[in-house]
Amino acid sequence: MAAIIEENGPSTHEHPDVSSSGQARYNLEGLLNKNMRIRMTDGRTLVGLFLCTDRDCNVILGSAQEFLKSTDMFSQGEPRVLGLAMIPGHHVVSIEVEADSLDDTQGFRVNH
């Protein structure tokens, strides 16, 4: 099961002494090495460990697998093993974080 947070993430009321950019960085750091599912504009889905991102929303996944059809479960379908994969930000439709890999029930989703 995947948990979802809105694009802007949780409010900064959790850490009032942290700026919004600091809060965003804190949220992203909490997602490092978590399992993610990224749906792309061409219909493919990549599943792997979140390693990094940049200001252009490009995402690097480690141990990535490619699924040609969109799936509801992280493990369904016949995957193609990619290893290290870079997904250009302009091809990202949505990002989901596997709830089991989070300490709490928060993940995030980006819609373009």
Number of C-alpha atoms within 10 A of each C-alpha: 11 21 17 18 16 12 13 11 18 15 11 15 9 9 11 10 10 13 11 15 10 13 20 17 11 12 16 16 13 13 20 14 15 18 24 26 27 23 25 19 12 10 13 14 24 27 27 25 23 22 19 17 17 9 7 9 15 15 19 18 26 19 16 24 22 21 22 14 14 17 14 10 11 19 11 11 14 11 16 12 14 15 13 14 19 14 17 14 16 12 16 20 17 17 23 20 27 21 18 13 16 16 8 9 14 18 26 22 18 18 10 9
